[in-house]
Amino acid sequence: MAIGDGEAEGFLQMVDATIATTDPRIGGAPVTVPAPALSVAVFDRDGRLITQDERFGRWLDTAEVAHAAEDWLRGAREPGLAVVSTPDGSTTVVLLGLASEAEAWVLPGGLPEGLEAGAVVALAYRPFEDPEMGERACRSWRLTPVEARTVLGLISAGDLIEGARRAGTGYEAARKALKLAMRKAGARRQPDLVRLLHAAVGGGDLQLSQAPDLGAALRLPVRCAEAAVLLALGLTRAEAAATLRINEHTVKSDLKILFERFQLRSGIDLSRLTTEAAVLLGLPANPNLAVGGSWSALRPLRFVNRRDAPGRIALSDFGPASGAPTLLFHSATTGSLLDRGLVRALHRRGLRPIAIERPGFGLTDTPERGSRDTALHDVLTVIDALGLKRVRLLARGGEAIALELARRHPGLVARAVLINPYTPHDLDSRSEGILNRAKRTFVEHPDLIEPVATFLVQRASSKVIERLTRQALSGSAPDMALLRNREAVEDYVESARLCGLRTTWGFVHEQRGFLTWRPPRLEDGSNWVRIVGAHDVLYEARDSEALWASVLPGHRCLRVPDGGRFVHASHPDLVAEAVAG
């Protein structure tokens, strides 16, 4: 990219060189699929079973999958989907591919050694077959036990009558429970609820742009696939017809084709099948995929619906409910998965860490009109939804929201801590390192913020994130020492993968805002603490000393001589003590 700026071009070349050894294919947004949602079987070229994991044998009829593998081998042998039935009578899909290609897939447990040429790998994605995973997804919406059982029964049965029986409740009770569950989840219709729960377990989200690939994989006309996606997104037939600019009768005919070909029982089945197919279809084409580790899999994900505007807010509530509520604002390149050491330190001091993903980050929806106040409104919505009276704040980023909350609602903020806070560009003297070259490039060329963010997110595999992080922190001895701790590295990498999980809007919006932002002055900053690492690679503390002294009159500045950019992870007890006060 020639932009007529030697420094900016040097920065872009540095980024390109850093990721040059990674898979050059462009993937989608980073997806972390929970391991218990996947199962694998391997068949020889004659359709005989070589091996399967325990889940595959429970979820599917192995003989039927073997026949599907034989049929697939007679075709083009490109990775593709096969439709199969399950023991409970529903229909699902498996992804088939040659073992030589599947070696590059991210699979739970990998593949056995010495597979013959022509062996076929079958991969299934069935997140709600694992009870704990289904219950955890329901907990993200704070569903009651009866609501959760009803929802999971509905998904497995395909209709509410049978779903109520499986949930162990009567039809009327199930109907009321489902109505409440849909309200909590912000689902417009039952198929939309299925899709939202899939997103909650980490499998990604549906988009209309996926329809052509889905149609090709399932041997459907593109219009049929588009109708399936739109119905799964919660649209009515009339709304789908208007979106596709066809008449409703045509949509009805397309749905009839889908229901008959795949033996679907309801719109619930259609939404589940479509979502499972979309997730599986994205696996081989996405080098940005990872199978979820223990910490990310246990993230206490919660969703809160926005008030007076469409959309949902994602957060991680690490509890306990009895702890003093502490809202954590993540950095510009991470999400709401916190460092384990910091969580433990906050818990030891009786605090309840609640990390909120800002608009356009992680699983939090972007605002419809890009309102500057959406992030603040989201925080207030979460405070109200969780019934919080006063909160503590801990900000590694999002200083603008923290300060605006305290300025407009001073009675809500009991205490606030900023870690290595922002320095306005006109005061910033730092120039060395990849982070500072990025800052200057974005200041001089704001139009590059979005393409650079998109470029990085599409290649943000775990290895790429770790390599970029080590390069960015190479000038800080304390941070480099921290990165010898694998737990700290894994926690940061998993949180960084959340940043652009669905879109780069959040990062781009904030970086553009920082070009002109200056912190507003508070009347009283005595309940604020500013923690500054002496080896921070991004900011030189003395550059903004006078500014922060005027913005937060009476605040305490805590300098950490052996701290760097990641003070929260290297000195968790010091940070937790500052928050607890």
N, C-alpha and C positions, 0 to 999 in steps of 0.2 A: 504494500500500500504506500504509494508515494504521496506525501502530504507537505513537502517543502519545508520541513522542520527537522533538522538533523537530530536534535535531542529526542523528539517524539518518535522518529523513525528508529532511533537506537533503542528506545524502550520497547517498541513493538517487536524488534528483532530479538531482544533479550527474552521476551515472553515466548516467542516462537521457538527459540533455541532451548528454553527450559522444558518445553513439552514435546520437543522434536522426536524423542525416543519412544513416545507413546503411540498407540494405535491411531493412524491418521484419519480413520473414518470418523465422520461426524455422527455423534449419537444424539439422543434427545437430552432432556433435563435429567440430572442424576436421579436414579431410582434405587432404593434399597428395599428389596423384597425380603420379607421375613422367611427364614429357612423353613419353619414348619408349614408354610403355605405351598411348598414345592415338593414334588416326588418324582423319582426317576426310575425307568426300566430300560433294559437293553435287550434287543432281539437280534438273532443272527439273520443272514440273508434269506433263510427259508421260513422266517417268522417264529422260530423257536425261542423261548425265553432263555436268556443267558443269566440275567440277574435283575432284581428289583429291590427297592427299599421297602420297608415295612408299610409305609403309608400307601404306596402305589397299589399293593395287594388289597388294602382295605377300601380304597377309594374307587377302584375301577375293576372291570372284568378283564383280566389279563388276556384271555383268549380273544376277546373282541378287539383289543388293542393290537394283538398280533396279526389279526386279519387286516386291520387298517394299515399296519406296517407293510404287509405283503402288497396291498394295493398301491401304497405310496411308492414302493420300490419299482413298480412297473411304470411309473411316471417319470417326470423330469429329475427327481431326486433333489430338488431344491428344498431347503427347510420350509415346512408348511404345516397347516393345521388339519387334523382329522377329527371328525365329529364322532363321539362315542357316548354310550349310555352308562349310567351309574347304577349301583345296586338298588338305590331307592327309586329308580324309575325316571330320574331327571336326565337331561342331556348336557354334556360338557364337551370340551375340546382338549386334545393333546397336541403338543408341538413335536413333530418328527423331523429328524435330521440324521445324516450319516455321522458315525462316531468320529471320523476324521475332522469334521466341521464342529461337532459338539464339544470337542476338546477345548475350544475357545470360549464356550459358554460358561457363565458363572453358575455352577451347580452345587447343591448341598452335598458335601462329601466327595465331589469329583467323580471321575469315571475309573473303573477297574483297569489295571494294566493289561497290555497284550490283546486288546480287542482286534478281531479279524477285520480285514478290509471289507467294507460293505455292511458291517453291523449297524443297526438302527437304534438310535436313542429316542425314547419317548419321554417328554417332560409334561407334567400336569401341574396346574396351579389351582388349588382349592382352599382358599384361606379360611373358610368357615367350617371346614371339617375338623379343625383343631378347636376344641371348646374354649380353651383359654384365650386364643387369639380372637375368637368371636366375642367373648365376654369383654375383652380389653377394648375392642372397637366400640362396643356399646357403652362402656364406661366413659369413653371420650366425650359422649354426649350427656353423661350423667343420667343415663336411663336407670330406672328402678329394676330390681331383679325380674319382676313380672313383665315389664316392658322389654327387657333384654331377651327373655325367653320367648316372648311373642315374636319379636323381630327375627330371631334366629330360626324359630320354627317356621315362620313365613318364608324365609329364604330357602330353607331346605325342602319345604313341602310345595312351594309354588303357589299356594292359595291359603287364605286365612282360616278356612274351616279345618283343613288338615293341620295347618300350622298351630292352631289353638290346641288341637289334640296332642300334638308333639310337645307343646309348651306346658301341658298338664293343666289347662284352664278352659273355661267355657267360652263359647263364641262371643257373647256380649262383652265379657271381661276382656277378651283378646282384642275386640274391635276398639274398645275404649283405650286400652293400653297402646295399641298401634297408633291411634290418633294423637295421643300425647307424645309418643316417641317421634313421630313425624314432625310435630311442632318443635320439639327440642332439637332435632337434627336440621331443621330448616328445609325439609324435603317437601316438594310440591305434591308429589305423588309417590305411590309405593315403589315403582321402578327407580325413581330418583333416590330413594332411601337406600336401595341396594348399592347403587353406584357410590354414594357418599360413604357407606361403610367400607367398601373396597378401598377407597382413598384413605380412610382412617387407619387401615392396617398397613399402608405403605405401598400398595401396588400401583400407585399412580392414578391418574384421572382421565376420563374420556374426553375426546375432542372430535368435533365433526371432521377435522382434517384427516383423521385416521380411517375414515370410511372407505376410501379407494383401496387401501391395502387390505382392510378387512374383507371387502368384497372379493378381491382377487384370491385371498387365502381360503375363503369359504365357498368360492365358485358361485358368487352371487352378483347380480347386476349392482352397479355402484349405487343406484337409487335405493335399492332394498337395504344395502348396508347403511346408507345415510339415514333412512327411516329408523333402522334399529338403534343407531347411535342417538338420534334425537329423542326417541321414546325412552331410552335408558337415561337420558339427561332430564327426564321429567316432563317433556312436552306432551300435550295432547295430540291426537291425530290431526285436528284442525290446525294447531300451531305448527306441527311438523310440515303439513302441506303448505302453509304460508311461507315457512322458511325455505322450502325447496321450490317454491313457486309452481306447485302442481295442485290439482284438486284433491279434496279429501278422499274421494272414492279411489283414486290411484294409490294413495297411501294405504288405504284399507286392503286393496288387492296385494300390495307388496307385503304387508304384514301377514296376510293369509299364506303367501308363499313361504315366509319364514316359519310360521307356526307348523305348517304341514311338513316341510322338509326336515325340520329339527325336532319335531314331536314335542313342541313346547306346550306347557300347561297354562301359562299366564304371562302377563307383562313382566312379572317378577322373574320368571325363567329367562325371558328375552334379555332383560337387563343383566342378569348374572352371566349368561352365556356370552353376551357381547363384551362385557368387561373382562371376563376371563380370557377371551380370545384376544382382546387388545393387549392385555398384559403379556401373554405368551408370545404374541407376534412381535412385540418389541424387544424380547430378550436377545435373540441372536444379532439383531441390528444395532444394539446399543452397547458400545464399549464402556458406557458410563454406569453400568449396573453393578450392584453389589448385593450379596446375600447378607441380611442383617445380622449384626453381632449382638451379644447379650445385652450391652448397655443401651444401644439404640432400640432394640426390640422391647426393652422394658420401660422406655420413655413414657411417663404418665401423661399421655396426650389427652387434651381436652379441647372441646370446641364450644364457642359461645356465638350466638347469632347476633349480628348487628341490629341495633334499634333504628327504626325509621329509614333503613336502607338495606338493600339486598347484600348478602355476603356473610361469611363466617370468619371468626377470629380463632386462630389456633394458639394453644399455649401448653406448657408443661407445668403441671402443678405437682411438685415433689413432696407436698405435705410436710408434717402432719397438720390436720385441720386445727389442732390446738395451738400451733406455732404462730408467732407474730408474723403476719403477712409481709412478704418482702418481694416486690416486683423487680425482676431483672430484665434489663434491656440489653439485647445482644449486640454484637459488633456489626459492621456493615457487610461482613463476609461470613456470617454464621447464622444459625437459627436457635431454636429454644431447647436444644440438648445441652445441658450444662456439664462442665467438668465434674467428675465424680468427687474429686478431692474437695472442691468448693462446696458441693452439696453436703458432704459429710461435715465440713466445718460449720456451715450455717445451721445444720441440724443440732450440732453440739451446743449451740448458743440459743436454742429454743426458737429458731426462726423457721418460717415456712416459705421456701423459695418458689416463686411462680414466674416462669419465663414466658413472656408474651412475644409472639412473632408479629412484627409490624406489617402493615399492608404491603402485599406483594412479596413478602418473604415466606419461605416454607409453604405451609398449607393455609396461610391467611390470604383471603381473596383480595384482589386489587379493588380499589373503589371505582364505581362506575364513572365518576367525573373527575377523578384524580384530586379530590379536595385536600388542601394542605392540612386541614384539621382532622382528617380521618384517623390518623394515628392516635391523637389525643382522645378523640371520641371512643376509639377502640379500648383504650386503657380505662376510661370511665365506665364503659359498658361492662368490662370484666370486673371492675371493682363492685359495681352494682349487682352483677349476676352472682358473684361469690359472696355477697353480703359483707363486704369488708368496710370497716369504719375508718381506720387510719392505716397507712401503709408506709413501709420503708422502701427506698429505692436504691438499686445498685445498677449503675450504668457503665457498661464497657463500650457503648455506642448509644445512639438515640438521645444524646444530651438535649437536643431541641425539645423532645417530648417531655423529658424529665423536668426541664426548667419551665416549660409552658404549663405543665400540671401544677407545679408549685406556685407559679405566678397567678394563675386563675383560680386555683383551689388550695390555698395555703393550709387550710384546716385539715386536708387529707394527708399531708406529708409529715410524718413524724420525724424522719431522718432520711438523708440522701447521701450517697457516696458516688463520686465520679472517678473512674480509673483512666489515667492518661487521657484526659479530655481533649477535645478538638482545639486546634490553633487556627485562626483565620488565615487565609492564604497570604494576605498582605503583611502578616507578622511572622510567617513561617520561614525560618532560615535553613531548615534541613534540606540537603540536596543529594546525599549519597544513598545508594541502595535502590532496589526495584520498587519499593513502596513509594518513595519520594519522587522517583522518576514518573511513576503513575500519577501522583498528585499534580505535578507540573504539566504533564501531558493533558490531563483532563481540564486544567485551568485554561491552557492555551487553545485546546481543541475540544470543547464540550461535545461536539458532534461525534467524537470517538468513544464516549462513555458507553453508549448502548452496543455498538458492534464489538468492542473489546469484551464487554461483559458477556455477550452472547457467545463469542468465540471461546472464552474460558469455560463457561458453564457447560457447553457442549462437549468439552474435553476433560471435565473435572472429575476424572476417576480418583479413587482414593490415593493411588500412587502419584498422580499429578499434583493433587492438593498437598500431599506431604512434601514433595520435592519443592513446590513453590513456597511452602511455609518455611522450610529450612533455608532456602535462598533468601527469603525476605528477612529472616531473623539472624542471618549469619553475622551481622555486626554487633550482636548482643550476646555476650558470654553467658549471662544468667539464663536467657531463653534457650540457647543452644544446650546448656546443661539440662534444662527441663526436658528437652526433646529426646534425651536418653531414656526417659521414662515412657515405656510403650503405652501405658494406660493413658497418660496425658496426650500422647500423639493420637491415639485412636479416638479419644473423646473429641479432640479438636477437629479431626478429619471428618468424623460422622456429623458433627454440628455444621461444618462448612458445607457438607453435601446438602444440607437442608436449605441453604441460602437461596439457591436458584432452583428449588425442587420443581416448581411449576412455571415460573416466569422470572425474568431479570428486572421486572418493573420496580420492585422495592429498592434494589441497589441503585438502579439508574436514577430513580426519582430522588433518592437521598443525596447522591453525588452531585446532581444538578443543583439541588437546594443549597448544598454547602458552598457553592461558588460565590454566593452573596450573603450567606447567613452569618450573623453575629449573635452571641448569646444575649438575651435580654437581662436587664438588671432586676434582681429581687430586692425587696425592702430589707429583708433580714436573711442572712446566709449562715447564721450561727449554728443551725442544725445540719449543715452540709460539711462534708469532708472530701477533699481532693487528694487522691493517691497518685503519686508520680514516681515512676520507675526511672532511676538514674540512667539506665541503659535502654530506654525506649527508642526503638529505631525509627519511629514515625514522627515524633515531635520533640523539640528541645523545650523543656519546661520554662526556662527563663524567657523565652520569646513571648509567652502569654501571661507571665506572672502578674503584670499590672492589670491586664484585662480581667483576669479571673478575680483578682482582689477587689476590683470595682463592681463586678457583676454579682459576687457573693460576699457582701460585706460581713465580716466577722467569721468567715468560714475557716476551717482548719486545713492546712496543707500537710499531708503526711508523705515525707520523702523516703523512698526505699533505696538505699545505696546499692544493694545487691539485687535489685529488681529490674525487669525489662518491660517489654510490651505485654507479656503474659503474666503480669503480677498476680492476677486472680488465680492462676494455676500453680505458680511457684511459691506464693505466700498466701494460701487460702485462709489460714487462721488469722493472719493480720487483717485481711480484707473482711472476714466475718466479724472480727472484733470491732472494726470501724462501723460496720452496719448495725451491730447490736448496741454500740455506744456504751 
